[in-house]
Amino acid sequence: MLADILIDPGRGIAHAKQSHYGTTSFRVEGEEFWMQTTSRGIELSRQSIGSDRSECEVLPWSQIARFARSLPAWLVAELRSHREQLTRCTLARPAFPIRGTDEAKQRWEHTEYAPWLAHRHSGITALDAALDRALLAGHTEQAALFNVADPQSQPVATRPPGPHGRSAARGHVQDRLL
């Protein structure tokens, strides 16, 4: 979904606003966080004891669109190329021999499915690397999307404790999955 947003902000954001596929959770220093696409933008919330989600921060779609439009054309072209290759690979998934013998199924797995899966994984890796470059590129003309503090600036042991005596998770690196 992130690739679609960065390639074509108008279409990608319209899809993300209505999709429920843009939800992920991750842990930083023992605390659980949720990222979810909503009609307002990308919501980042901290899981707290006794309630589903609290301390919600919203990255508005207008800011995401501004960031996507600020990407250099060569980077958008690279994202588009990797996304198209991954789509072609996914559509070329080999058909499973449902009525085949056990030997035919094992042969299919080794000769067709395993190579296809390896090719698909390399496509995902290439797209992820391009997304990382898009999000982490140090282009001075590019607008900042995430205002994330440098986690190296203050060691974990010296950070002020957060709720429930745990270290604050303000210095985490943003997960690229939206």
C-alpha positions as MATLAB code, in Angstrom:
seq = 'MLADILIDPGRGIAHAKQSHYGTTSFRVEGEEFWMQTTSRGIELSRQSIGSDRSECEVLPWSQIARFARSLPAWLVAELRSHREQLTRCTLARPAFPIRGTDEAKQRWEHTEYAPWLAHRHSGITALDAALDRALLAGHTEQAALFNVADPQSQPVATRPPGPHGRSAARGHVQDRLL';
ca = [
       0.000    0.000    0.000;
       2.858    2.394    0.776;
       4.341    1.896   -2.680;
       0.992    2.750   -4.267;
       0.737    5.919   -2.149;
       4.240    7.082   -3.075;
       3.830    6.241   -6.787;
       0.429    7.919   -7.246;
      -0.577    9.851   -4.116;
      -4.122   10.639   -5.270;
      -5.080    7.088   -6.162;
      -3.015    5.425   -3.438;
      -4.405    7.601   -0.659;
      -7.991    7.180   -1.912;
      -7.529    3.403   -1.734;
      -5.835    3.541    1.678;
      -8.675    5.641    3.138;
     -11.182    2.934    2.335;
      -9.030   -0.132    2.911;
      -8.663   -2.147    6.083;
      -5.412   -3.737    4.870;
      -3.321   -0.837    6.166;
      -3.088   -2.010    9.775;
       0.015   -3.312   11.491;
       1.365   -3.638   14.989;
       4.927   -3.624   16.276;
       6.826   -3.541   19.543;
       9.407   -0.981   20.609;
      11.178   -1.465   23.922;
       8.384   -3.742   25.179;
       5.504   -1.404   24.323;
       2.998   -2.306   21.623;
       2.075    0.218   18.926;
      -0.549    0.131   16.182;
      -0.480    1.859   12.822;
      -3.728    2.053   10.909;
      -4.927    3.831    7.780;
      -8.160    5.751    8.350;
     -10.080    8.468    6.561;
      -8.091   11.087    8.565;
      -4.624    9.730    7.843;
      -2.252    7.187    9.326;
      -2.930    6.760   13.019;
      -0.172    5.689   15.375;
      -1.402    4.642   18.785;
       0.163    3.079   21.837;
      -1.411   -0.012   23.353;
      -2.200    0.602   27.007;
      -3.342   -1.660   29.800;
      -7.120   -1.632   30.292;
      -8.042   -0.074   26.940;
      -7.676   -0.954   23.303;
      -5.702    2.075   22.106;
      -4.692    5.399   23.568;
      -2.375    8.320   22.872;
      -3.284    8.370   19.180;
      -1.243   10.543   16.838;
      -2.407   11.162   13.276;
      -0.190   11.748   10.265;
      -2.673   13.532    7.942;
      -3.098   12.480    4.316;
      -2.237   16.003    3.160;
       1.222   15.703    4.725;
       1.708   12.234    3.226;
       0.651   13.502   -0.227;
       3.032   16.471    0.058;
       5.868   14.076    0.951;
       5.036   11.724   -1.948;
       4.969   14.604   -4.440;
       8.369   15.779   -3.210;
      10.072   12.493   -4.139;
      12.494   12.718   -7.077;
      11.131   11.349  -10.380;
      13.878    8.717  -10.596;
      12.875    7.308   -7.196;
       9.177    7.169   -8.129;
      10.133    5.421  -11.398;
      12.195    2.886   -9.439;
       9.283    2.234   -7.054;
       6.897    1.819  -10.001;
       9.276   -0.604  -11.727;
       9.695   -2.787   -8.632;
       5.940   -2.703   -7.949;
       5.150   -3.782  -11.528;
       7.716   -6.594  -11.385;
       6.244   -7.848   -8.111;
       2.711   -7.716   -9.534;
       3.769   -9.673  -12.655;
       5.519  -12.241  -10.477;
       2.487  -12.635   -8.203;
       0.177  -13.121  -11.191;
       2.538  -15.761  -12.616;
       2.174  -18.025   -9.576;
       2.320  -21.637  -10.757;
      -0.902  -23.596  -10.453;
      -0.926  -26.403   -7.882;
      -1.585  -29.855   -9.379;
      -4.680  -30.628   -7.283;
      -5.387  -34.052   -8.791;
      -1.743  -34.969   -9.247;
       0.016  -37.804   -7.495;
       2.087  -37.166   -4.391;
       5.199  -37.494   -6.535;
       3.878  -34.925   -9.032;
       3.023  -32.543   -6.183;
       6.519  -32.852   -4.696;
       8.102  -32.379   -8.123;
       5.913  -29.281   -8.667;
       6.997  -27.878   -5.310;
      10.705  -28.281   -6.095;
      10.728  -27.381   -9.795;
       8.039  -24.695  -10.031;
       6.882  -23.357   -6.684;
      10.214  -23.008   -4.845;
      11.870  -21.036   -7.700;
       8.761  -18.850   -8.059;
       8.724  -18.190   -4.313;
      12.425  -17.256   -4.333;
      11.809  -14.881   -7.256;
       8.838  -13.313   -5.427;
      10.893  -12.853   -2.247;
      13.646  -11.118   -4.215;
      10.992   -8.812   -5.720;
       9.638   -7.995   -2.248;
      13.179   -7.324   -1.012;
      13.887   -4.984   -3.935;
      10.609   -3.090   -3.380;
      11.291   -2.824    0.355;
      14.780   -1.451   -0.337;
      13.324    1.160   -2.707;
      10.704    2.110   -0.086;
      13.462    2.472    2.511;
      15.367    4.775    0.157;
      12.209    6.818   -0.405;
      11.457    7.192    3.295;
      15.009    7.619    4.547;
      16.568    9.585    1.691;
      18.333   12.736    2.841;
      17.133   14.971    0.019;
      17.213   18.553    1.218;
      14.454   19.531   -1.186;
      12.237   16.712    0.046;
       9.725   17.425    2.791;
      10.101   15.456    6.026;
       7.383   12.855    6.585;
       8.264   11.488    9.995;
       9.677   13.678   12.744;
      11.332   10.868   14.648;
      13.985   11.615   17.226;
      17.365    9.982   16.785;
      17.415    6.914   19.065;
      21.194    7.236   19.424;
      20.919   10.698   20.962;
      19.938    9.325   24.356;
      20.827    5.790   25.499;
      17.888    3.592   26.494;
      19.093    3.337   30.105;
      19.069    7.138   30.557;
      15.723    7.874   28.913;
      13.024    8.971   31.322;
      10.684    6.134   32.251;
       7.331    6.061   30.490;
       4.064    4.636   31.761;
       4.405    1.561   33.936;
       8.136    2.231   34.530;
       9.205    1.363   30.975;
      11.429    3.533   28.826;
       9.692    5.990   26.547;
       9.412    4.830   22.937;
       9.636    8.247   21.314;
      12.997    7.429   19.708;
      11.843    4.460   17.660;
      12.435    4.129   13.936;
       9.162    4.160   12.032;
       8.039    0.836   10.590;
       7.754    1.123    6.819;
       4.522   -0.881    6.716;
       1.416    1.194    6.645;
];
